[in-house]
Amino acid sequence: MGPLAGFKVIEIKGIGPGPYAGQLLADMGAEVIVVERSSKPSGIAVPAAMDISSRGKRNIALNLKSAEGLEALMKLIEGADALFEGFRPGVTERLGFGPDVCLARNPKLVYGRMTGWGQTGPLSHAAGHDINYISLTGSLAAIGKEDAPVPPLNLIGDYAGGSLFLVMGMLAAMLEAQKSGAGQVVDTAITDGSASLMSMFYTLNSIGAWGTKRESNMLDGGTPFYGAFETSDAKFVSVGPLEPQFFAELVEKAGFPSSYIQDQHNTVKWPEMKATFIETFKTKTRAEWAEIFEGSDACVAPVLNFKEAVDHPHNQARGTYIDIGGVQQPAPAPQFSRTVCDKPSAPHAEGSDTVDVLNDWGFSAAEIDNLKQAGVLT
C-alpha cells in the first residue's frame, strides 16, 4: 500500500539524513532494502532494531570488500528503481559501486547522493555537521536571541535541507526516468537545501521587511505578537496572530487593552505590549490559557514537549502518532485519500532479512549458498 508501492529502493547504510529519507520512502510504500556493510561507518550508535528510521524496511548484510559481495549488490541494483548513499564524495567510487558503474548495470537507476557540502566545491571533502552547514546559508544566523544564534536541533539542515530535498529529488528523477528511460545522479547537499529554505527571507529583505539582526523581524521574536510566553506553571504558550483580525481576537480573549488593536504595528508601543504580554500570560497555567484560546483564531497554542504532543486531542484525532512495537512515534505523513499508507512494520535487526531479500530479488538457492560459503553474507 501507499503511493510508492512497487518501487524498489536500495539504501546503503549511513547516518543522519539518509536513513530518515529511507524512512519517508518506506512509509509511502516503497520497498526499501538497507544494505549493511561488514565495515560499518562510525557514529552509528543505535541498533537498527531500535531505530525508528529503520521501520518499514528490510535489512541485509553483505561483505562489499569481496568481489562476490560487490557482484551481489550489483545484481540487486539491476532490479532497483533507485539507490542512495551518504558518504563523502568519491567513497562509493573507491568501493566499486559509484554512479557510473551502477548506471552501466541499470541505465534507469536513480542514484541519490546525500552530503553536507555536496559533491563539488572547495568544502566538498571536509567533515561537518548540521550546525556547520546551516552556518553557511544564513539559517543559523537568523535564529536565536539578539546576542547569539541558537542551534535549532538538526531539523533545518539534516532533515529539512537534507532528507526532504533528497526524497524530492529522487522522486522527481524517478518520475522523469519513467518517461525518458534514463536514470541520473541526484546530488543533494544540505547547504543547497537549507539555502533554498531561506527563499522567503530574501523576498522579505528585497522589499525592506527583513533585516539580518536577530529579534528585529516579524518572525524571529522581534514583535510582541509572535513568540513564546511563560505561564504560571513555568510552561509556555506560543502566540502568533500576525493578521489584524486574529490579533484583535488575541487582545479580546487575553484581556489586553483594546488600544493595542490599533497599535499592533506601532513599534514605539511594542516594549509596552511585550511587557504586558509577559505579565498577563504568567497569571494563568498553560492548560488554562489553552482552554481560553482552544479553537479560536487568536493563534495561541500550548507549547508541548514531544511526549506531551502524542496525547493532544487534535493529534489523536488525526492519528498523527502511532505505536509500533510498543514505541510511540510519528505516523507516516502526508495522508493520501486513495493509496493509503500501511502502518509501518517494526524495525529489523542488521542482516535479519538477507536470505529472504535475495530470494525475493531473484537469487537462486545455489547462488545464495555460494555467497554463504564465500563469506559474503556477513
N, C-alpha and C positions, 0 to 999 in steps of 0.2 A: 504494500500500500504506500501511498504518498506519491507526489508528482514525479519523483525521480526513480520510481520503481522500474527495474530493468537496466538501469545504468550501473556499470561496474567501475569502481574506483580503487586504485591501489594507493595506500598511504604508507610511505616509507617513514618508519617511526622516528619522531623527533620530539621536541618540547615546545611549549608555549602555544603560539597561534596556529601551528599546523594541526595538532590534534583537535583543537576546537573547530577548525574548518571541516575536518573529517566528521566530527560530531554533527554539524549542521547538515552535511550531505547525507549522512546516515539517517538523521531524524526525518529528512524529507523522502526517504525510501530508497536511496542508492545503496547498492551492495558495496560496502567499504571493507576492504581487506587490509589490515595493518601488517606490514612486514617488519618483524623484529630481526635485527642483525645479531650475530654472535658477539660482535664487538659493538656494544650499545653506546650511544652518545652519553657524555657525562651530564649530570644535572637532573636525570630522571629519578626522582626520589619516591614517587607514588607508584605502587604496583598497579599494573593495568586493571586488575580485577577490582580495584578500589577507586579508579579514576572515572569520574562522570563523563569526561570527554571520550572514554573508550566504549560508551554504551552503544548498542545497536550495531557494533562492528564485529568482525571475526578476526582472529589474531593467529598469524603463522610465524614460525621462526625458521630462517634459512641462514646457512653459513655462506654469506656472499663473498667471502675471501677465496672460495673454491670455484673452479671453473664450472663444476656441476651445479653449485648453488646459484651462480650467476645465470646459467642457462635456464634453470628452473624459473628464476624471476623473469627472464625474457619470454618464456612460454606463457607466463601469466600476463605479461604486458601485451602479448599478441591478442588476448581476448578482452582487454580492458578498454574502456572509453577514456579514462583519464588516470594520471598518476601525479602525485605531488610530493615534494620533499622540502626540507627546511635547513639545508646545510649551507655553509659558506660557498661562494662561487668556486667552481672547479672541483669540488669534492666528489660529486657523483661521476664526473668525467674520469677522475682518477680511480674510482671504484669500479668503473666499467659499465655504468648504466646512465650515462649522460644523455641529454635530449637527442643528439644526433644518432646515437646507437639505438635508442628506443624508437625513434620515429622511423628509422630504417626497417625495424621489425614490424611496426604498426603505424603506417602513414596517417591514420586518422586519430592518433593518440593526442590528447591534450596534456601537455606536460607543465604542471604548475610548480613554480619556484617561489618559496617564501623566505625572505630575508629581511633584515632590518634596513640595510642601506641600499639594497638592490644588487643586480648582477654587474653593474658598471659604476664608474665614478671613483674618485680618489679614496673614499672610505669603504669601498665595497668589501674589502678583505679584513676590515677591523672588527674587533669584538664590540659588543654594545648590548644594551637592554632598552626596554620601552622608554624609560626616562631620558635616555640619550637621544633616541630617535625623535621624540616629540620636542626635544630641546631645539632641534634644527629647523622645525617647521612652524614656530610661533605658538604652538599649542600650549606648551608648559608655561611660557612667559605670560600667557593671558589668564592663568588660573591661579587663584590663591589670594592672600591678603596683600595689601598695598606694599608691605615691606619685604615680602618674599613669595616666590612661587610655591605651590603645594602639589606634590605628586598625586594625580587623580587616579589612584590604583594603577593598574596597567590596562585599563579599558580603552583609552583613546588610541594608544599605539598598537599594542599586540593584537587586540581583538577587534576594534573598530577599523583602524588603519591597516591592520594585517589580515586577520582571519576573514572578515567580511569582504574585503577587496579581493582576496584570493578566491573565495567562493564565487563572487560576482564575475570575476574574470574567467574562471574556469567554466561556469555555466554559459557565459557569452560565447566562449570558444567552442564549447560542445554543441551549442545551437548552430554556430557557423559551420562546424565540421559536418553536420547533417546535410547542409546544402552543398558545400564545396567538396566534401570527401577528403579534406586535408586537415591534419592536426596542426598544432603550433605550440610555441612556448609562451607561458604566461608569467612574466617577470613581475612579481608582487613585492614591492618594497614598502616597509612600514612608513618610511619617510614620505613616499609618494602618497600613500593613502591618508596619513594624518594631515598632510598638506591640503589634500582635497577637502577634508572635513572642515577646513578653515575658510571655505569659499565665501560663506555668508558675511564673514567679518571683513573680507576685502571689499565686498559690496558696501557694507555699512561705513567703512573707512572712506571710501571714494565719495560718499555723499556727506561726509563730515559728522557721521553719527557714531563713530567708534574710534577711540584712541588706543595707544599702546600702554597707557598707565593702568595697572590693575585697580579694581574698586573705583573706577571712574566712569563706568559704562552701564548700560541698561541691564545687561545680563550677568555681570560679574560682581554684583554686590554694591555697585555704585549708587543705586537708587534705594529708597526705603521700602519700596513695594516689590522687590524681587530679592528674596533671601530667606534665611532660616532664623527663627527666633526661639529662644529658650522659654519653656513653660515652667509652671510652679513645681513640677516634679522632676526637674533637671532633664527633661526631654526636649524635643524640638518639633515645631511645625514649619512647613515650607509655605511661603507666601509669594504669589506671582501674578497678580492681576494687572497686566500691562494695559489692557484696553480700559477706557474711561468708565464704561458701564459696569465692568467687572470690579474696578477699583471702588466705584460708588457702593457696590454691594458689600465689599470688604469693610468700608467705613461704617456702613449702617449696622452690619452684624457684629462688628467688634466694638461698636460704641465710640468710635473716634469722632472728634469734632467735625461737623458737617462741612466746615470751611475747607477741609483737606481735599474735598472733591474738586473744587476749583483750582486748588494749588498743587494738584498731582505733579505737574511738570515745572513747578516753580522751585528751582534749585536752591534759592535762598531759604525756603521753608523745609528743605529736606532734613537738615540736622534736627530740627524740632520734631518733625514727623518720626524720624527714626528713634529718637529718644522716647516718644510716646508709644511707638510700637513695642519697643523693648520692655517698657514698664507695664504695658497692658497685657502682653502675652504671658508675663510672669504671674498674673493674677489667677490663672486657671491651669488645670492639668492639661496635658496633651489630649487625653480622652475627652475632656470637657469641650475643648476647642474643636476637636474632630466632630463631636455631636452637633455643635452650633453650626458648623460650615458644611456638614455632610450633604452632598447633592446640590449645593448652591453653585452659583457662577463666580463666587469670590476668589476662586483659585487658591484655596488653602487646603493643605493635606498634612496628615501626621507624618513625621519623618520616622520610618520604620527601619529597624535593622533587618538583615537578610533572613533571620529566623522568624521575626515577627511578621514579615511580609507573607509568609506561607499561610497564615491564618486570617488575613484580611478578607472580609466577605466578598469584595469585588474580585480579588484574585481567585478565591474559591469558586465563585460563580462561573468564571471563565475557564477554570481548570488550568490556571497559569502554572501551577506546581503539581507534580505527581510523585508518587512513591515507587521506586524501583529497588527491589531487594532490601526494603527497609530503610532506604536513604531518600529523604525528601530532596527534590531538585527541580529546576525549571523544566516545564514541558516543552516539546517541540514547538517552534514558532517560525513563521506565522501559521495561522489556521486556514485550511483550504475547505471549500464548500463541497467539492466532489471527490477529489483524490485525498481523502482524509489520511493523515499520518497515523501509523500504528504507534502504540506505546512501545518505546524502545526496549530491547532486551537488556538485561543487566550486563555490565562489562565482563569480558572474558579475560582469563589469565594469559600471560605471554605464551605463545605457541600452542595453545589448547585446541586450536582448530586446524592445525597444519594438514593432517591427513584428509579431513573432510573437505577442506577447501581445494586441495589438489585433486581429489576425486571429482568434485563439482566443476572444476575448471578444465577437465579433460585429460588429466594424467591417468595413465593405466596403472593397474596394480603392480605390474612389473617395473614400471618407471619409478613408482613410489618406493618399492623395495630396494631398487638400485640406489636411490637417493639416501635411504636409511643406511645402507651398507657403506656408502661413501662418506657418511658423517655430515651430510648436508642439512638434515632436519635436526637442528640443534634444540 
